[in-house]
Amino acid sequence: MSLTDEFVRDINLPGWAEQSIWGYNPLLECYWAALWRDEDRTDAPRIEFSVYHLIPTMALLTRLLADALDLREVEVVRALTT
């Protein structure tokens, strides 16, 4: 992996784990996330924080996801890191 490769990982969150992903764009230096409910069968994610939002830290991504999903931040951290 080079410094210009995008970082992409699954989101291990019950009810959201089948398609949901998050990552980091090194060119724009920002985090992003796209979440689908497990029952969703659409191309467009139900919740999206794209690179256009310019989220500079994982802490901010965690807070935004916790707010959007009505979860505690610790639950979101676990989902992003396990």
mmCIF file of the N, C-alpha and C atoms, coordinates in Angstrom:
data_MODEL
# 
_entry.id   MODEL 
# 
loop_
_atom_site.group_PDB 
_atom_site.id 
_atom_site.type_symbol 
_atom_site.label_atom_id 
_atom_site.label_alt_id 
_atom_site.label_comp_id 
_atom_site.label_asym_id 
_atom_site.label_entity_id 
_atom_site.label_seq_id 
_atom_site.pdbx_PDB_ins_code 
_atom_site.Cartn_x 
_atom_site.Cartn_y 
_atom_site.Cartn_z 
_atom_site.occupancy 
_atom_site.B_iso_or_equiv 
_atom_site.pdbx_formal_charge 
_atom_site.auth_seq_id 
_atom_site.auth_comp_id 
_atom_site.auth_asym_id 
_atom_site.auth_atom_id 
_atom_site.pdbx_PDB_model_num 
ATOM 1   N N  . MET A 1 1  ? 0.850   -1.176 0.000  1.00 0.00 ? 1  MET A N  1 
ATOM 2   C CA . MET A 1 1  ? 0.000   0.000  0.000  1.00 0.00 ? 1  MET A CA 1 
ATOM 3   C C  . MET A 1 1  ? 0.895   1.238  0.000  1.00 0.00 ? 1  MET A C  1 
ATOM 4   N N  . SER A 1 2  ? 0.582   2.182  -0.860 1.00 0.00 ? 2  SER A N  1 
ATOM 5   C CA . SER A 1 2  ? 1.350   3.427  -0.910 1.00 0.00 ? 2  SER A CA 1 
ATOM 6   C C  . SER A 1 2  ? 0.601   4.535  -0.177 1.00 0.00 ? 2  SER A C  1 
ATOM 7   N N  . LEU A 1 3  ? 1.250   5.671  -0.027 1.00 0.00 ? 3  LEU A N  1 
ATOM 8   C CA . LEU A 1 3  ? 0.618   6.798  0.674  1.00 0.00 ? 3  LEU A CA 1 
ATOM 9   C C  . LEU A 1 3  ? -0.551  7.373  -0.103 1.00 0.00 ? 3  LEU A C  1 
ATOM 10  N N  . THR A 1 4  ? -0.671  7.044  -1.386 1.00 0.00 ? 4  THR A N  1 
ATOM 11  C CA . THR A 1 4  ? -1.791  7.568  -2.180 1.00 0.00 ? 4  THR A CA 1 
ATOM 12  C C  . THR A 1 4  ? -2.945  6.581  -2.264 1.00 0.00 ? 4  THR A C  1 
ATOM 13  N N  . ASP A 1 5  ? -2.798  5.384  -1.692 1.00 0.00 ? 5  ASP A N  1 
ATOM 14  C CA . ASP A 1 5  ? -3.877  4.404  -1.713 1.00 0.00 ? 5  ASP A CA 1 
ATOM 15  C C  . ASP A 1 5  ? -4.949  4.767  -0.686 1.00 0.00 ? 5  ASP A C  1 
ATOM 16  N N  . GLU A 1 6  ? -6.198  4.625  -1.115 1.00 0.00 ? 6  GLU A N  1 
ATOM 17  C CA . GLU A 1 6  ? -7.298  4.909  -0.199 1.00 0.00 ? 6  GLU A CA 1 
ATOM 18  C C  . GLU A 1 6  ? -7.457  3.758  0.791  1.00 0.00 ? 6  GLU A C  1 
ATOM 19  N N  . PHE A 1 7  ? -7.741  4.086  2.029  1.00 0.00 ? 7  PHE A N  1 
ATOM 20  C CA . PHE A 1 7  ? -7.966  3.138  3.110  1.00 0.00 ? 7  PHE A CA 1 
ATOM 21  C C  . PHE A 1 7  ? -9.453  2.855  3.168  1.00 0.00 ? 7  PHE A C  1 
ATOM 22  N N  . VAL A 1 8  ? -9.878  1.585  3.098  1.00 0.00 ? 8  VAL A N  1 
ATOM 23  C CA . VAL A 1 8  ? -11.289 1.215  3.138  1.00 0.00 ? 8  VAL A CA 1 
ATOM 24  C C  . VAL A 1 8  ? -11.466 0.021  4.064  1.00 0.00 ? 8  VAL A C  1 
ATOM 25  N N  . ARG A 1 9  ? -12.442 0.110  4.965  1.00 0.00 ? 9  ARG A N  1 
ATOM 26  C CA . ARG A 1 9  ? -12.742 -0.972 5.905  1.00 0.00 ? 9  ARG A CA 1 
ATOM 27  C C  . ARG A 1 9  ? -14.251 -1.151 6.051  1.00 0.00 ? 9  ARG A C  1 
ATOM 28  N N  . ASP A 1 10 ? -14.647 -2.344 6.502  1.00 0.00 ? 10 ASP A N  1 
ATOM 29  C CA . ASP A 1 10 ? -16.049 -2.631 6.801  1.00 0.00 ? 10 ASP A CA 1 
ATOM 30  C C  . ASP A 1 10 ? -16.454 -1.965 8.107  1.00 0.00 ? 10 ASP A C  1 
ATOM 31  N N  . ILE A 1 11 ? -17.771 -1.766 8.259  1.00 0.00 ? 11 ILE A N  1 
ATOM 32  C CA . ILE A 1 11 ? -18.327 -1.276 9.520  1.00 0.00 ? 11 ILE A CA 1 
ATOM 33  C C  . ILE A 1 11 ? -19.054 -2.447 10.165 1.00 0.00 ? 11 ILE A C  1 
ATOM 34  N N  . ASN A 1 12 ? -18.563 -2.901 11.300 1.00 0.00 ? 12 ASN A N  1 
ATOM 35  C CA . ASN A 1 12 ? -19.093 -4.073 11.980 1.00 0.00 ? 12 ASN A CA 1 
ATOM 36  C C  . ASN A 1 12 ? -20.159 -3.659 12.998 1.00 0.00 ? 12 ASN A C  1 
ATOM 37  N N  . LEU A 1 13 ? -21.319 -3.258 12.478 1.00 0.00 ? 13 LEU A N  1 
ATOM 38  C CA . LEU A 1 13 ? -22.391 -2.748 13.325 1.00 0.00 ? 13 LEU A CA 1 
ATOM 39  C C  . LEU A 1 13 ? -23.657 -3.550 13.053 1.00 0.00 ? 13 LEU A C  1 
ATOM 40  N N  . PRO A 1 14 ? -24.227 -4.189 14.068 1.00 0.00 ? 14 PRO A N  1 
ATOM 41  C CA . PRO A 1 14 ? -25.432 -4.998 13.856 1.00 0.00 ? 14 PRO A CA 1 
ATOM 42  C C  . PRO A 1 14 ? -26.519 -4.208 13.118 1.00 0.00 ? 14 PRO A C  1 
ATOM 43  N N  . GLY A 1 15 ? -27.047 -4.833 12.072 1.00 0.00 ? 15 GLY A N  1 
ATOM 44  C CA . GLY A 1 15 ? -28.091 -4.209 11.264 1.00 0.00 ? 15 GLY A CA 1 
ATOM 45  C C  . GLY A 1 15 ? -27.561 -3.358 10.127 1.00 0.00 ? 15 GLY A C  1 
ATOM 46  N N  . TRP A 1 16 ? -26.246 -3.098 10.136 1.00 0.00 ? 16 TRP A N  1 
ATOM 47  C CA . TRP A 1 16 ? -25.624 -2.248 9.115  1.00 0.00 ? 16 TRP A CA 1 
ATOM 48  C C  . TRP A 1 16 ? -24.392 -2.893 8.481  1.00 0.00 ? 16 TRP A C  1 
ATOM 49  N N  . ALA A 1 17 ? -24.030 -4.098 8.853  1.00 0.00 ? 17 ALA A N  1 
ATOM 50  C CA . ALA A 1 17 ? -22.715 -4.659 8.536  1.00 0.00 ? 17 ALA A CA 1 
ATOM 51  C C  . ALA A 1 17 ? -22.553 -5.228 7.127  1.00 0.00 ? 17 ALA A C  1 
ATOM 52  N N  . GLU A 1 18 ? -23.625 -5.603 6.444  1.00 0.00 ? 18 GLU A N  1 
ATOM 53  C CA . GLU A 1 18 ? -23.487 -6.306 5.166  1.00 0.00 ? 18 GLU A CA 1 
ATOM 54  C C  . GLU A 1 18 ? -22.757 -5.508 4.088  1.00 0.00 ? 18 GLU A C  1 
ATOM 55  N N  . GLN A 1 19 ? -23.084 -4.220 3.925  1.00 0.00 ? 19 GLN A N  1 
ATOM 56  C CA . GLN A 1 19 ? -22.496 -3.420 2.852  1.00 0.00 ? 19 GLN A CA 1 
ATOM 57  C C  . GLN A 1 19 ? -21.750 -2.179 3.333  1.00 0.00 ? 19 GLN A C  1 
ATOM 58  N N  . SER A 1 20 ? -21.922 -1.788 4.569  1.00 0.00 ? 20 SER A N  1 
ATOM 59  C CA . SER A 1 20 ? -21.410 -0.503 5.043  1.00 0.00 ? 20 SER A CA 1 
ATOM 60  C C  . SER A 1 20 ? -19.887 -0.478 5.116  1.00 0.00 ? 20 SER A C  1 
ATOM 61  N N  . ILE A 1 21 ? -19.322 0.652  4.703  1.00 0.00 ? 21 ILE A N  1 
ATOM 62  C CA . ILE A 1 21 ? -17.869 0.822  4.681  1.00 0.00 ? 21 ILE A CA 1 
ATOM 63  C C  . ILE A 1 21 ? -17.486 2.229  5.136  1.00 0.00 ? 21 ILE A C  1 
ATOM 64  N N  . TRP A 1 22 ? -16.231 2.371  5.525  1.00 0.00 ? 22 TRP A N  1 
ATOM 65  C CA . TRP A 1 22 ? -15.677 3.677  5.873  1.00 0.00 ? 22 TRP A CA 1 
ATOM 66  C C  . TRP A 1 22 ? -14.232 3.684  5.421  1.00 0.00 ? 22 TRP A C  1 
ATOM 67  N N  . GLY A 1 23 ? -13.649 4.865  5.367  1.00 0.00 ? 23 GLY A N  1 
ATOM 68  C CA . GLY A 1 23 ? -12.266 4.914  4.936  1.00 0.00 ? 23 GLY A CA 1 
ATOM 69  C C  . GLY A 1 23 ? -11.652 6.294  5.048  1.00 0.00 ? 23 GLY A C  1 
ATOM 70  N N  . TYR A 1 24 ? -10.458 6.374  4.462  1.00 0.00 ? 24 TYR A N  1 
ATOM 71  C CA . TYR A 1 24 ? -9.689  7.610  4.483  1.00 0.00 ? 24 TYR A CA 1 
ATOM 72  C C  . TYR A 1 24 ? -9.157  7.871  3.086  1.00 0.00 ? 24 TYR A C  1 
ATOM 73  N N  . ASN A 1 25 ? -9.310  9.106  2.614  1.00 0.00 ? 25 ASN A N  1 
ATOM 74  C CA . ASN A 1 25 ? -8.805  9.518  1.316  1.00 0.00 ? 25 ASN A CA 1 
ATOM 75  C C  . ASN A 1 25 ? -7.539  10.336 1.536  1.00 0.00 ? 25 ASN A C  1 
ATOM 76  N N  . PRO A 1 26 ? -6.367  9.794  1.189  1.00 0.00 ? 26 PRO A N  1 
ATOM 77  C CA . PRO A 1 26 ? -5.115  10.499 1.468  1.00 0.00 ? 26 PRO A CA 1 
ATOM 78  C C  . PRO A 1 26 ? -4.908  11.746 0.615  1.00 0.00 ? 26 PRO A C  1 
ATOM 79  N N  . LEU A 1 27 ? -5.485  11.795 -0.559 1.00 0.00 ? 27 LEU A N  1 
ATOM 80  C CA . LEU A 1 27 ? -5.322  12.981 -1.393 1.00 0.00 ? 27 LEU A CA 1 
ATOM 81  C C  . LEU A 1 27 ? -6.070  14.179 -0.825 1.00 0.00 ? 27 LEU A C  1 
ATOM 82  N N  . LEU A 1 28 ? -7.269  13.933 -0.325 1.00 0.00 ? 28 LEU A N  1 
ATOM 83  C CA . LEU A 1 28 ? -8.062  15.012 0.274  1.00 0.00 ? 28 LEU A CA 1 
ATOM 84  C C  . LEU A 1 28 ? -7.836  15.117 1.787  1.00 0.00 ? 28 LEU A C  1 
ATOM 85  N N  . GLU A 1 29 ? -7.123  14.137 2.341  1.00 0.00 ? 29 GLU A N  1 
ATOM 86  C CA . GLU A 1 29 ? -6.840  14.089 3.779  1.00 0.00 ? 29 GLU A CA 1 
ATOM 87  C C  . GLU A 1 29 ? -8.114  14.163 4.613  1.00 0.00 ? 29 GLU A C  1 
ATOM 88  N N  . CYS A 1 30 ? -9.055  13.259 4.299  1.00 0.00 ? 30 CYS A N  1 
ATOM 89  C CA . CYS A 1 30 ? -10.314 13.246 5.036  1.00 0.00 ? 30 CYS A CA 1 
ATOM 90  C C  . CYS A 1 30 ? -10.892 11.832 5.114  1.00 0.00 ? 30 CYS A C  1 
ATOM 91  N N  . TYR A 1 31 ? -11.724 11.639 6.121  1.00 0.00 ? 31 TYR A N  1 
ATOM 92  C CA . TYR A 1 31 ? -12.430 10.378 6.331  1.00 0.00 ? 31 TYR A CA 1 
ATOM 93  C C  . TYR A 1 31 ? -13.798 10.448 5.676  1.00 0.00 ? 31 TYR A C  1 
ATOM 94  N N  . TRP A 1 32 ? -14.389 9.286  5.417  1.00 0.00 ? 32 TRP A N  1 
ATOM 95  C CA . TRP A 1 32 ? -15.714 9.193  4.814  1.00 0.00 ? 32 TRP A CA 1 
ATOM 96  C C  . TRP A 1 32 ? -16.379 7.903  5.297  1.00 0.00 ? 32 TRP A C  1 
ATOM 97  N N  . ALA A 1 33 ? -17.696 7.812  5.124  1.00 0.00 ? 33 ALA A N  1 
ATOM 98  C CA . ALA A 1 33 ? -18.435 6.591  5.478  1.00 0.00 ? 33 ALA A CA 1 
ATOM 99  C C  . ALA A 1 33 ? -19.683 6.501  4.617  1.00 0.00 ? 33 ALA A C  1 
ATOM 100 N N  . ALA A 1 34 ? -20.068 5.262  4.305  1.00 0.00 ? 34 ALA A N  1 
ATOM 101 C CA . ALA A 1 34 ? -21.311 4.991  3.573  1.00 0.00 ? 34 ALA A CA 1 
ATOM 102 C C  . ALA A 1 34 ? -21.979 3.805  4.250  1.00 0.00 ? 34 ALA A C  1 
ATOM 103 N N  . LEU A 1 35 ? -23.218 3.998  4.706  1.00 0.00 ? 35 LEU A N  1 
ATOM 104 C CA . LEU A 1 35 ? -23.915 2.952  5.456  1.00 0.00 ? 35 LEU A CA 1 
ATOM 105 C C  . LEU A 1 35 ? -25.242 2.583  4.809  1.00 0.00 ? 35 LEU A C  1 
ATOM 106 N N  . TRP A 1 36 ? -25.456 1.276  4.689  1.00 0.00 ? 36 TRP A N  1 
ATOM 107 C CA . TRP A 1 36 ? -26.717 0.714  4.231  1.00 0.00 ? 36 TRP A CA 1 
ATOM 108 C C  . TRP A 1 36 ? -27.247 -0.184 5.341  1.00 0.00 ? 36 TRP A C  1 
ATOM 109 N N  . ARG A 1 37 ? -28.551 -0.171 5.573  1.00 0.00 ? 37 ARG A N  1 
ATOM 110 C CA . ARG A 1 37 ? -29.156 -1.163 6.459  1.00 0.00 ? 37 ARG A CA 1 
ATOM 111 C C  . ARG A 1 37 ? -28.985 -2.516 5.784  1.00 0.00 ? 37 ARG A C  1 
ATOM 112 N N  . ASP A 1 38 ? -28.910 -3.577 6.545  1.00 0.00 ? 38 ASP A N  1 
ATOM 113 C CA . ASP A 1 38 ? -28.704 -4.904 5.963  1.00 0.00 ? 38 ASP A CA 1 
ATOM 114 C C  . ASP A 1 38 ? -29.785 -5.277 4.960  1.00 0.00 ? 38 ASP A C  1 
ATOM 115 N N  . GLU A 1 39 ? -30.995 -4.778 5.153  1.00 0.00 ? 39 GLU A N  1 
ATOM 116 C CA . GLU A 1 39 ? -32.085 -5.111 4.228  1.00 0.00 ? 39 GLU A CA 1 
ATOM 117 C C  . GLU A 1 39 ? -32.120 -4.212 2.991  1.00 0.00 ? 39 GLU A C  1 
ATOM 118 N N  . ASP A 1 40 ? -31.315 -3.166 2.950  1.00 0.00 ? 40 ASP A N  1 
ATOM 119 C CA . ASP A 1 40 ? -31.300 -2.255 1.797  1.00 0.00 ? 40 ASP A CA 1 
ATOM 120 C C  . ASP A 1 40 ? -30.745 -2.960 0.568  1.00 0.00 ? 40 ASP A C  1 
ATOM 121 N N  . ARG A 1 41 ? -31.345 -2.716 -0.570 1.00 0.00 ? 41 ARG A N  1 
ATOM 122 C CA . ARG A 1 41 ? -30.891 -3.281 -1.840 1.00 0.00 ? 41 ARG A CA 1 
ATOM 123 C C  . ARG A 1 41 ? -30.763 -2.182 -2.883 1.00 0.00 ? 41 ARG A C  1 
ATOM 124 N N  . THR A 1 42 ? -30.206 -1.058 -2.479 1.00 0.00 ? 42 THR A N  1 
ATOM 125 C CA . THR A 1 42 ? -30.043 0.073  -3.385 1.00 0.00 ? 42 THR A CA 1 
ATOM 126 C C  . THR A 1 42 ? -28.567 0.420  -3.515 1.00 0.00 ? 42 THR A C  1 
ATOM 127 N N  . ASP A 1 43 ? -28.222 1.130  -4.571 1.00 0.00 ? 43 ASP A N  1 
ATOM 128 C CA . ASP A 1 43 ? -26.845 1.582  -4.754 1.00 0.00 ? 43 ASP A CA 1 
ATOM 129 C C  . ASP A 1 43 ? -26.506 2.742  -3.820 1.00 0.00 ? 43 ASP A C  1 
ATOM 130 N N  . ALA A 1 44 ? -27.484 3.577  -3.549 1.00 0.00 ? 44 ALA A N  1 
ATOM 131 C CA . ALA A 1 44 ? -27.254 4.761  -2.706 1.00 0.00 ? 44 ALA A CA 1 
ATOM 132 C C  . ALA A 1 44 ? -27.318 4.375  -1.232 1.00 0.00 ? 44 ALA A C  1 
ATOM 133 N N  . PRO A 1 45 ? -26.317 4.769  -0.450 1.00 0.00 ? 45 PRO A N  1 
ATOM 134 C CA . PRO A 1 45 ? -26.352 4.462  0.985  1.00 0.00 ? 45 PRO A CA 1 
ATOM 135 C C  . PRO A 1 45 ? -27.449 5.243  1.700  1.00 0.00 ? 45 PRO A C  1 
ATOM 136 N N  . ARG A 1 46 ? -27.928 4.684  2.785  1.00 0.00 ? 46 ARG A N  1 
ATOM 137 C CA . ARG A 1 46 ? -28.941 5.357  3.599  1.00 0.00 ? 46 ARG A CA 1 
ATOM 138 C C  . ARG A 1 46 ? -28.330 6.538  4.353  1.00 0.00 ? 46 ARG A C  1 
ATOM 139 N N  . ILE A 1 47 ? -27.096 6.379  4.819  1.00 0.00 ? 47 ILE A N  1 
ATOM 140 C CA . ILE A 1 47 ? -26.355 7.444  5.498  1.00 0.00 ? 47 ILE A CA 1 
ATOM 141 C C  . ILE A 1 47 ? -25.002 7.569  4.812  1.00 0.00 ? 47 ILE A C  1 
ATOM 142 N N  . GLU A 1 48 ? -24.629 8.796  4.479  1.00 0.00 ? 48 GLU A N  1 
ATOM 143 C CA . GLU A 1 48 ? -23.338 8.983  3.814  1.00 0.00 ? 48 GLU A CA 1 
ATOM 144 C C  . GLU A 1 48 ? -22.660 10.264 4.277  1.00 0.00 ? 48 GLU A C  1 
ATOM 145 N N  . PHE A 1 49 ? -21.408 10.110 4.640  1.00 0.00 ? 49 PHE A N  1 
ATOM 146 C CA . PHE A 1 49 ? -20.527 11.243 4.876  1.00 0.00 ? 49 PHE A CA 1 
ATOM 147 C C  . PHE A 1 49 ? -19.413 11.071 3.857  1.00 0.00 ? 49 PHE A C  1 
ATOM 148 N N  . SER A 1 50 ? -19.504 11.802 2.776  1.00 0.00 ? 50 SER A N  1 
ATOM 149 C CA . SER A 1 50 ? -18.582 11.605 1.666  1.00 0.00 ? 50 SER A CA 1 
ATOM 150 C C  . SER A 1 50 ? -17.320 12.438 1.833  1.00 0.00 ? 50 SER A C  1 
ATOM 151 N N  . VAL A 1 51 ? -16.376 12.252 0.900  1.00 0.00 ? 51 VAL A N  1 
ATOM 152 C CA . VAL A 1 51 ? -15.148 13.044 0.935  1.00 0.00 ? 51 VAL A CA 1 
ATOM 153 C C  . VAL A 1 51 ? -15.457 14.526 0.763  1.00 0.00 ? 51 VAL A C  1 
ATOM 154 N N  . TYR A 1 52 ? -16.616 14.851 0.236  1.00 0.00 ? 52 TYR A N  1 
ATOM 155 C CA . TYR A 1 52 ? -17.003 16.255 0.070  1.00 0.00 ? 52 TYR A CA 1 
ATOM 156 C C  . TYR A 1 52 ? -17.293 16.938 1.404  1.00 0.00 ? 52 TYR A C  1 
ATOM 157 N N  . HIS A 1 53 ? -17.493 16.144 2.459  1.00 0.00 ? 53 HIS A N  1 
ATOM 158 C CA . HIS A 1 53 ? -17.709 16.707 3.785  1.00 0.00 ? 53 HIS A CA 1 
ATOM 159 C C  . HIS A 1 53 ? -16.389 17.112 4.457  1.00 0.00 ? 53 HIS A C  1 
ATOM 160 N N  . LEU A 1 54 ? -15.271 16.631 3.914  1.00 0.00 ? 54 LEU A N  1 
ATOM 161 C CA . LEU A 1 54 ? -13.935 16.960 4.437  1.00 0.00 ? 54 LEU A CA 1 
ATOM 162 C C  . LEU A 1 54 ? -13.839 16.760 5.945  1.00 0.00 ? 54 LEU A C  1 
ATOM 163 N N  . ILE A 1 55 ? -14.048 15.538 6.375  1.00 0.00 ? 55 ILE A N  1 
ATOM 164 C CA . ILE A 1 55 ? -13.973 15.170 7.789  1.00 0.00 ? 55 ILE A CA 1 
ATOM 165 C C  . ILE A 1 55 ? -12.502 14.891 8.116  1.00 0.00 ? 55 ILE A C  1 
ATOM 166 N N  . PRO A 1 56 ? -11.834 15.777 8.853  1.00 0.00 ? 56 PRO A N  1 
ATOM 167 C CA . PRO A 1 56 ? -10.386 15.673 9.016  1.00 0.00 ? 56 PRO A CA 1 
ATOM 168 C C  . PRO A 1 56 ? -9.894  14.654 10.044 1.00 0.00 ? 56 PRO A C  1 
ATOM 169 N N  . THR A 1 57 ? -10.759 14.205 10.955 1.00 0.00 ? 57 THR A N  1 
ATOM 170 C CA . THR A 1 57 ? -10.299 13.279 11.998 1.00 0.00 ? 57 THR A CA 1 
ATOM 171 C C  . THR A 1 57 ? -11.266 12.119 12.161 1.00 0.00 ? 57 THR A C  1 
ATOM 172 N N  . MET A 1 58 ? -10.720 11.011 12.649 1.00 0.00 ? 58 MET A N  1 
ATOM 173 C CA . MET A 1 58 ? -11.579 9.864  12.935 1.00 0.00 ? 58 MET A CA 1 
ATOM 174 C C  . MET A 1 58 ? -12.524 10.179 14.090 1.00 0.00 ? 58 MET A C  1 
ATOM 175 N N  . ALA A 1 59 ? -12.091 11.011 15.013 1.00 0.00 ? 59 ALA A N  1 
ATOM 176 C CA . ALA A 1 59 ? -12.940 11.406 16.139 1.00 0.00 ? 59 ALA A CA 1 
ATOM 177 C C  . ALA A 1 59 ? -14.194 12.122 15.638 1.00 0.00 ? 59 ALA A C  1 
ATOM 178 N N  . LEU A 1 60 ? -14.039 13.005 14.663 1.00 0.00 ? 60 LEU A N  1 
ATOM 179 C CA . LEU A 1 60 ? -15.206 13.699 14.111 1.00 0.00 ? 60 LEU A CA 1 
ATOM 180 C C  . LEU A 1 60 ? -16.099 12.735 13.352 1.00 0.00 ? 60 LEU A C  1 
ATOM 181 N N  . LEU A 1 61 ? -15.518 11.827 12.573 1.00 0.00 ? 61 LEU A N  1 
ATOM 182 C CA . LEU A 1 61 ? -16.326 10.816 11.878 1.00 0.00 ? 61 LEU A CA 1 
ATOM 183 C C  . LEU A 1 61 ? -17.118 10.002 12.891 1.00 0.00 ? 61 LEU A C  1 
ATOM 184 N N  . THR A 1 62 ? -16.479 9.621  13.979 1.00 0.00 ? 62 THR A N  1 
ATOM 185 C CA . THR A 1 62 ? -17.151 8.857  15.033 1.00 0.00 ? 62 THR A CA 1 
ATOM 186 C C  . THR A 1 62 ? -18.332 9.634  15.610 1.00 0.00 ? 62 THR A C  1 
ATOM 187 N N  . ARG A 1 63 ? -18.125 10.907 15.924 1.00 0.00 ? 63 ARG A N  1 
ATOM 188 C CA . ARG A 1 63 ? -19.221 11.733 16.473 1.00 0.00 ? 63 ARG A CA 1 
ATOM 189 C C  . ARG A 1 63 ? -20.370 11.873 15.485 1.00 0.00 ? 63 ARG A C  1 
ATOM 190 N N  . LEU A 1 64 ? -20.056 12.099 14.209 1.00 0.00 ? 64 LEU A N  1 
ATOM 191 C CA . LEU A 1 64 ? -21.101 12.251 13.191 1.00 0.00 ? 64 LEU A CA 1 
ATOM 192 C C  . LEU A 1 64 ? -21.907 10.969 13.030 1.00 0.00 ? 64 LEU A C  1 
ATOM 193 N N  . LEU A 1 65 ? -21.223 9.835  13.000 1.00 0.00 ? 65 LEU A N  1 
ATOM 194 C CA . LEU A 1 65 ? -21.924 8.554  12.874 1.00 0.00 ? 65 LEU A CA 1 
ATOM 195 C C  . LEU A 1 65 ? -22.755 8.257  14.114 1.00 0.00 ? 65 LEU A C  1 
ATOM 196 N N  . ALA A 1 66 ? -22.216 8.520  15.294 1.00 0.00 ? 66 ALA A N  1 
ATOM 197 C CA . ALA A 1 66 ? -22.964 8.289  16.536 1.00 0.00 ? 66 ALA A CA 1 
ATOM 198 C C  . ALA A 1 66 ? -24.245 9.109  16.540 1.00 0.00 ? 66 ALA A C  1 
ATOM 199 N N  . ASP A 1 67 ? -24.154 10.353 16.116 1.00 0.00 ? 67 ASP A N  1 
ATOM 200 C CA . ASP A 1 67 ? -25.338 11.215 16.063 1.00 0.00 ? 67 ASP A CA 1 
ATOM 201 C C  . ASP A 1 67 ? -26.338 10.716 15.027 1.00 0.00 ? 67 ASP A C  1 
ATOM 202 N N  . ALA A 1 68 ? -25.872 10.355 13.848 1.00 0.00 ? 68 ALA A N  1 
ATOM 203 C CA . ALA A 1 68 ? -26.765 9.897  12.776 1.00 0.00 ? 68 ALA A CA 1 
ATOM 204 C C  . ALA A 1 68 ? -27.444 8.577  13.119 1.00 0.00 ? 68 ALA A C  1 
ATOM 205 N N  . LEU A 1 69 ? -26.752 7.720  13.863 1.00 0.00 ? 69 LEU A N  1 
ATOM 206 C CA . LEU A 1 69 ? -27.279 6.396  14.199 1.00 0.00 ? 69 LEU A CA 1 
ATOM 207 C C  . LEU A 1 69 ? -27.901 6.334  15.591 1.00 0.00 ? 69 LEU A C  1 
ATOM 208 N N  . ASP A 1 70 ? -27.856 7.446  16.327 1.00 0.00 ? 70 ASP A N  1 
ATOM 209 C CA . ASP A 1 70 ? -28.357 7.518  17.698 1.00 0.00 ? 70 ASP A CA 1 
ATOM 210 C C  . ASP A 1 70 ? -27.709 6.447  18.578 1.00 0.00 ? 70 ASP A C  1 
ATOM 211 N N  . LEU A 1 71 ? -26.369 6.395  18.499 1.00 0.00 ? 71 LEU A N  1 
ATOM 212 C CA . LEU A 1 71 ? -25.577 5.454  19.284 1.00 0.00 ? 71 LEU A CA 1 
ATOM 213 C C  . LEU A 1 71 ? -24.562 6.213  20.128 1.00 0.00 ? 71 LEU A C  1 
ATOM 214 N N  . ARG A 1 72 ? -23.998 5.512  21.110 1.00 0.00 ? 72 ARG A N  1 
ATOM 215 C CA . ARG A 1 72 ? -22.891 6.096  21.863 1.00 0.00 ? 72 ARG A CA 1 
ATOM 216 C C  . ARG A 1 72 ? -21.630 6.028  21.015 1.00 0.00 ? 72 ARG A C  1 
ATOM 217 N N  . GLU A 1 73 ? -20.736 6.973  21.198 1.00 0.00 ? 73 GLU A N  1 
ATOM 218 C CA . GLU A 1 73 ? -19.501 7.006  20.419 1.00 0.00 ? 73 GLU A CA 1 
ATOM 219 C C  . GLU A 1 73 ? -18.681 5.732  20.594 1.00 0.00 ? 73 GLU A C  1 
ATOM 220 N N  . VAL A 1 74 ? -18.673 5.167  21.785 1.00 0.00 ? 74 VAL A N  1 
ATOM 221 C CA . VAL A 1 74 ? -17.902 3.949  22.025 1.00 0.00 ? 74 VAL A CA 1 
ATOM 222 C C  . VAL A 1 74 ? -18.420 2.793  21.154 1.00 0.00 ? 74 VAL A C  1 
ATOM 223 N N  . GLU A 1 75 ? -19.730 2.744  20.910 1.00 0.00 ? 75 GLU A N  1 
ATOM 224 C CA . GLU A 1 75 ? -20.290 1.702  20.044 1.00 0.00 ? 75 GLU A CA 1 
ATOM 225 C C  . GLU A 1 75 ? -19.817 1.883  18.606 1.00 0.00 ? 75 GLU A C  1 
ATOM 226 N N  . VAL A 1 76 ? -19.732 3.116  18.171 1.00 0.00 ? 76 VAL A N  1 
ATOM 227 C CA . VAL A 1 76 ? -19.269 3.404  16.817 1.00 0.00 ? 76 VAL A CA 1 
ATOM 228 C C  . VAL A 1 76 ? -17.779 3.075  16.679 1.00 0.00 ? 76 VAL A C  1 
ATOM 229 N N  . VAL A 1 77 ? -16.985 3.433  17.671 1.00 0.00 ? 77 VAL A N  1 
ATOM 230 C CA . VAL A 1 77 ? -15.554 3.102  17.636 1.00 0.00 ? 77 VAL A CA 1 
ATOM 231 C C  . VAL A 1 77 ? -15.364 1.604  17.506 1.00 0.00 ? 77 VAL A C  1 
ATOM 232 N N  . ARG A 1 78 ? -16.098 0.847  18.285 1.00 0.00 ? 78 ARG A N  1 
ATOM 233 C CA . ARG A 1 78 ? -16.006 -0.632 18.188 1.00 0.00 ? 78 ARG A CA 1 
ATOM 234 C C  . ARG A 1 78 ? -16.377 -1.108 16.798 1.00 0.00 ? 78 ARG A C  1 
ATOM 235 N N  . ALA A 1 79 ? -17.430 -0.545 16.221 1.00 0.00 ? 79 ALA A N  1 
ATOM 236 C CA . ALA A 1 79 ? -17.873 -0.959 14.886 1.00 0.00 ? 79 ALA A CA 1 
ATOM 237 C C  . ALA A 1 79 ? -16.841 -0.639 13.806 1.00 0.00 ? 79 ALA A C  1 
ATOM 238 N N  . LEU A 1 80 ? -16.111 0.441  13.984 1.00 0.00 ? 80 LEU A N  1 
ATOM 239 C CA . LEU A 1 80 ? -15.112 0.845  12.988 1.00 0.00 ? 80 LEU A CA 1 
ATOM 240 C C  . LEU A 1 80 ? -13.801 0.089  13.155 1.00 0.00 ? 80 LEU A C  1 
ATOM 241 N N  . THR A 1 81 ? -13.527 -0.423 14.330 1.00 0.00 ? 81 THR A N  1 
ATOM 242 C CA . THR A 1 81 ? -12.199 -0.985 14.592 1.00 0.00 ? 81 THR A CA 1 
ATOM 243 C C  . THR A 1 81 ? -12.185 -2.496 14.829 1.00 0.00 ? 81 THR A C  1 
ATOM 244 N N  . THR A 1 82 ? -13.315 -3.169 14.758 1.00 0.00 ? 82 THR A N  1 
ATOM 245 C CA . THR A 1 82 ? -13.325 -4.627 14.960 1.00 0.00 ? 82 THR A CA 1 
ATOM 246 C C  . THR A 1 82 ? -13.702 -5.348 13.694 1.00 0.00 ? 82 THR A C  1 
# 
